[in-house]
Amino acid sequence: MDFDAVLLLSFGGPEGPEQVRPFLQNVTRGRNVPPERLDEVAEHYRHFGGVSPINGINRALIAQLEAEQDLPVYFGNRNWEPYVEDAVEDMRDNGVRRAAVFTTSAWSGYSSCTQYTEDIARARAASGPQAPELVKLRPYFDHPLFVEIFAGAVAAAAKNVPAGARLVFTAHSVPVAADERCGPRLYSRQVAYAARLVAGAAGYDDYDLVWQSRSGPPQVPWLEPDVADHLAALDAAGTKAVVVCPIGFVADHIEVVWDLDHELRLQAEAAGMSFARAATPNADRRFARLAAGLIDELRTGRPPERVAGPDPVPGCLASVNGAPCRPPHCAARENRT
């Protein structure tokens, strides 16, 4: 399968104080998030001048990806400029006929995968009959470079705390119902699988997996335990040091630089616990190599690169042209369960 271009498809983030509230309204539209929660999150962004790190990181990643392969890379977001609709329109006007889509999410599941296929479908519809074919690349939570980057980050972080620190993996929580939407606990099982791979590569036999940054109504069940509650439990059990690995994030979203680097760090310091946070991939050259490798898998038809784990890999097939991932699509298997 040949490609004319690559589309880096991401979440988006504000790049100035005046953009914060409109961005958050885009993110939460139709989700019944209380206004006071939006006010609270808006303050997190304003702590950083109203600028999310994510767009700058993605632009740096694009430069790395263009250096790794010979295709032009376009940039589109779901929730803020540059919007994916504009990127696909630019591709159409530039004569692109087929593009590979690399998303800044390693996972399957509704929020992590299906919403991106919906973004693709919406953007193609907006561009009309001459819109390019868009092929979404597969989830990559078990890719050797994904595991290598995070394992190295855990090892580097562990050097900053006393020996024997507790390793805690964290990922963005989602409603329990959403975790069931594309197959039984598909997202949470993939996060757990990747955490096991990274922990093993970093030399840890024992670790914890928790969740963070929930934003929905309190009566709606979300994935638990929450990272802050878990840190309190570790403190009560006498834990003196932690290494927190935000395995659910491939870049420094505000949920990383505020929820972990600020709030969780302050909680740890107040408890007298040593705290270190493992880095995310961001614009690491190996992350660009990972993306280029996924493209080559489709170009050449070679088998996907995966780190073998002790259990079957929870997964679903990638989609083309934004066809939504719904059962039985998400239940499809490439020798996977």
Disulfide bonds with the S-S distance in Angstrom:
none
